[in-house]
Amino acid sequence: MQTLPIRLSPGQDLRSAIEAAVRGANCRAAFVLSGIGSLSSAGLRFAGAEQPRRLTGDMEILSLSGTVAFNGTGEGARSSSHLHMALSTATGDVLGGHVAPGCTVRTTAEVLLALLPEWAFSREPDAVTGYDELVVRAVEAAKGDLPPGDQVLGGLGGLGPRGEDVADAVTRARKTPRP
């Protein structure tokens, strides 16, 4: 894991700038460790809502977190990031939800990213939930590509970074002496 602190300037789109920073680091998987700042416009999609609610005016980012991901590679890759944010309005009302495009930085946004160059995140249809859900794959270090037939990681049934079942990895970790 590598950390990447970024500062966004007035007028930048929060989501697009975060994704551009991850792409610029030649990374296909990242998550937001921390994010604060201010916005002049925002889009938040509340739980169960089909469309985001558009907000305008002076707002403070109280918290920002989530995963940064892309479906596909190169110029054809499309965003499949999943970010959540809590905002306070000028009147002190607090709202939170999924970050939609169109969140414009007012004065600054300070974001700390965790880059995961050895992993690739994407979103694919999930038969159980009916939504596109996170899929985690190990990236072949030598080529930066997904190995053919790569195992999809998810829940406790996936494979760990050493290729072992997650339950086996937990058992091994419990047996490892602590310093």
N, C-alpha and C positions, 0 to 999 in steps of 0.2 A: 504494500500500500504506500502511496505517495500522497502527500498533501499539497494542495494548490490554493493559496489564498488569492482572491481576486477582489478588486474594487470596481464597481460599476459607476458610470457617470450619468449626469442628468440626461434624460431622453432615451436611454437604452432600454430595450425590452428585457426584463428580468430573465425570463425563461430562455429566450434566444441567446442571450449573452452567456448564460451558464452553459448551455449546450455547445456554443462556439468555443468556449474555453476548454471543454473536455475534448472536443474534436481536435482543437489546436494542439493538445497534448498527445494526439494520436492514440486515444484511449476509447474503448467501447463500453466501459462500465465505470460508473462513479456514483457516489452519493454525497448529499449535502450534509456536512457535519454541523454547520451553523450558518445562519443568515439573519442579518438585521439591516435596517435602512429605512428609506422613505419612498413612497410612491405618489404619483399624481393621478394615476388611473390604475384600475385593477380589474381582473376578472377572476372570480372565485366560483367554482361549481360546488354547490352544497350536496351533501349525501342524498342520493336518490333523484337529484335534479337532472334533467336532460341537457339544459343549457346553463352556461355560467351567468352569474349576476354581475353586471357591469357597475363599477363604482368609480366616482370621480371626486377630487378634492384632496386635501392633505391627509395622508395616511402614514402610519408607522408600521414597519414589518416587525412584529414581536417575535416571530419564530418562523423558520423556513427549514424544511427537511424533505428528504425523498431520494429517489433513485434517478440517475441520468442514464438513458439508454437509447439505442438506435436500432431499428430493424433494417437489416441490409448493411452494405459497406460502401465506402467511397461516396461519390457525389449523389448516388441514388438512395442513400440511407435516409430514412425518415425517422423523426423523433418518436420515441415511445417512452419518454420520461414520465415519471409519476411523482409530482411534487405537491406537498401540502404547505399551507401558510396560514398563520394567524396574523390579522391586521387590527390595528385600532384606528378609528376615525378621529377627526378633529374634535368630535363631541365625546370621545371616550368609549364609544361602542366598540365591542370586539367581535370580529367575524372570522370564520376560518373555513377552509375547504381546499379543494383541488386547485392548483395554480393553472389558470388558462392563459393562452397567449394574450398579449396586450396589457401586461403589467409594466407601466412606464416608470422608470426611476425618477424621483423628484430631485433629491440632492445627492444621495449616495446610496449604494447598497454594498455591504461588506459580506462576502460569502467565503466560507472555507469548504473546499471540496476535498474529498478523499478519492483519489484515482486508483483504480484496480486494473492495472495493465495486463495481469494474468487471467482476467475474466472478461466475458462478453455478456451483456444483459440485452434481452429483447423482450417483446411482449407478443404472446401467441394465444390464440383462442383456447379457453379452458372449458371443457364439457361440463364440469361440475358447477362452476359459477356463472357461465354464460358470458363472461367478459374476457378481454385480452389480459392475461396475467403474466407476471414476471417469470422468465426462463433464464436460468444461469448456466453458462457453459464455460469450461476451462479453455483458455487459448493456448495453442502450441507456442511456446516461448521462442523457438528458433525462427518460425515463419510469421508469427503474429496472426495466424489463421486458426479457425476451428478445425480440430482434427476430424477426419472422416469418421462417421459413426459415433461421434462424441455423445457421451451420456448426458442427458438433461438432468440438471440438479434441481431438486425441489423438495420441500418438506424434509422429513427424516428418511425418505426412501431413496434419496439421490446418492451420488458418489462424492466423496470429499476430494480435496485437491490432490491427495496422494492416490486417488483411484480406488479408495476403499469405501465400503458402505459407511454412512454417517454413524450408525450405531457402533460399528467396529472402531471407528475413530474415537468416539466418546469412551469406549472401553479402554482403548490404548492410552488415551490421555489420563484416565483415572488411575492406571497402573504405573504411569511415569512418575518417578520420585520427584518431589518438589524440593527446591533448594532451601 
